[in-house]
């Protein structure tokens, strides 16, 4: 396979190039428009260490980056690398005074935010959790091989399968009251090319769509702008 590693990966880019080259793949370091690792121009991964993952929840960049991957490539994933337990314990000393020594509430807050972000990501992409960098490199390789082996298929026992594979449609249909037809209508009516276009829409923009009234328009707007769960 041809593997492209984003040039902004800093300390990880050279170890990644050595790892994939050592496995017999053509690995190069280049600047990617979206994502951090790209396999055969079809499978893309956004790489997030735990600390970066947690901070990117609050400013919404995590969800924007993940959605933009799906707009460009057929297979898209978010790699979450690190130990959540170690991350939370390590930061307690800096947040102890803010939480007035209430360690249980601090733990609940962080884990709620973490799992809330995972649930939100699963509405339109696939997060993968790994403990360290080497495991992440290997998992990305195995996942890419599985995606490109020509054996993938849909299974009839899957309970909910969105007809459109466009990540914007998948994201919108996760909101109550939005069918796949309404999601497609929103995307086409307002020429949505990426998640930033979607976030710029107003409640009135959603009301322009046939079948979407005041309540649904407000629900969609609130859903897209909701803050990370705390």
N, C-alpha and C positions, 0 to 999 in steps of 0.2 A: 504493500500500500504506500501511497504518497501521504506523508504526514507534514503538515505545516504548523509550526509553533509560533505564536504571536511574539513579535520582537519586544513587546512591552512586558513580557513575563519575568523580566529581571533575572534574579538568581536561579529560577527554575528552567530557563530556556536551554542552557547548555546541558544540564543533566538530562533533560527530556530528549534533546537531540541525540545524545550518546545512548540513551536507553533504547530509543526506537531504531536507531541505526544498528545497534547491537543485536536487535531482533530481526535484522534483515530487511528493514523498510527504508524507503527513501525519505529521510527527514531533513527539513530545512527550516530556517528561522526567517520569517517574513512578517510584515505588518498585516493583520487581519482586520477587516471592517467590523466584524462581529465575532464574538467568541475568542477563546484562547488556544484551542487545539482543533485542527480540522483534518479529517481523514478522507482521502479520495474525493474531496470536494462535495461530500454528502453528509458526513457525520460530524457534528460540531459540539464542542464542550466549553462551557463557561466554568472556569476553575476558581473556586472560592475557599480560602482557608477560613476556619471558623470565625476568627475575628473580623475579617472582611465581610463574611456572610452576614454576621449580626449587624454590623454598622450599615450595610447596604440595604437592610430591611427598612430602616427608618426614613431614608431619603428616596425610597422606591426604585433606586437604580438597579437593584437585584431583579425585579420583575420586568423592568424595561429591557434590560440586557437579555434576559431569558426569552422574552417574547420576540425581540428583534432577531434572535437566532432562528426561531421557527419561521419567520417571514422569508428567510433566505435559503434555508437548508431543510431537506426532508426529515432528517434525524437530528434531534437536538436534546442536550442534557445539561444539567448543572451538577458539577462535582463539588461536594462539600467535604473538605479535608481537615481532619483534626478531631480531638476528643472534646466533646461539649462539657463533660464533667471537669476536665482540667482547665478549660477556658473560664468557666464560671468561678471555680475556686481561686484561680490566679488573679482574677479581677476584683475579688471581694475586698481586698485591702484598700482599693481605691474608691470603693462605693459604700464602705461600711458606715461612714458618717451620714451619707445621704439617706440610707435605709435605717438609720438610728439603731444599728446593731441587729435588726430583724432579718437574720440570715434565711429562715424559711420563706419569707415573703420575697426576698431577693431571688432565691432559687426558682420559685414558682413563676415569677415575672419573666425571667430569662428563658425558662423552658417553654412557657406559653408562647412567647414571641417566636422561638425557634420552630416549634411544631406548627404554629399558625402559619408561618412562612412556608413550611413544607406543604401544608394542605393547599395553600393558595397556588404554589408552583405546580402542584399535581393537576390543577384544572386545565393547564395548557402545555406542560412539558414534563420532563421526568428528572427529579433530583436523585443523585446517587451519593451515598455516604461512604467515606473511606477514612481510615485512621491516619495514614501518612502519605507522603508524596509518592513513594515507590509503588505502593498499592494502588494509588490513583492512576499512575501511568499505565500500570498493567491492566486495570479495570477498563480504562478508556480503550485500550487496544482490543481486549476481548469483546467489549460491547460493539465496537466498530466492525469487527469480524462477523459478529452475529447479525448486525444490520445489513451487511453487504454479502451475506452468503447465499442469497437468492432463495432462502427457505422460509422467510417471514410470510405470515398469512394472518387473516382475521379469523377469530374463533367465534362460532355461533353462540356460545354460552356467555359471552360478555354482555352484561346487562345494559350498559349505556355506551353507545358508540355514536359519536357525532359524525354526521355525514361529511361535513367539510373538514379538511385537514388544516385549513388556515388557522393559525394560532389566535388571531383576533376573533374569529367566529367562535372558537372553542372557549376563549375567555368570556365573551359576551353571553354565551349560552349557559354559563355557570351562574348567571344572575337570574333570579326568579322572574318568570314572565317573558323571557326572551327565547324564542324558538330559533332554530337554525335559519329559517327564512328571514326572520326579523334581523338576526345578526348579519346575514349577508346583505340585507337591504341597507343597514347602517353603514357597513363597510363601503358599499358601492355608491350610495347617495353622497357620502362625504369624502370619497376618494381616500380611504384610509390606507396608507402605505406602511406605517409603523405604529408602534404603541404610543408614541408622542402625539401623533395626529389624533388618536383616539382620546387621549387625556385632555386635549384641547377643546373637545366638544362640550357644549352647554346643555342644560336640560331642554331648552327650546330646540336645539339641534336634533335631539332624540325624538321630540314630539313631531317632527316633520315626517317621521316614518309611519306609513300606514299601519294601523293597529296598535300603535304605542300612544297611550294617553298620559295624563299628568302623573299618575301614580307610578307607572312603569318607568317613565322617563326619569323621574326622581330616583327611583330604586337603582336604575342603571348608573346614573351619575354618582350616587353615594357608594355603590359597589366598587366602581373604578377608582374612587378617591379615598376609599377607606384606609385608615392607618393600620399599621401592623398590630396584631393582637397583643394585648399586654395583660 
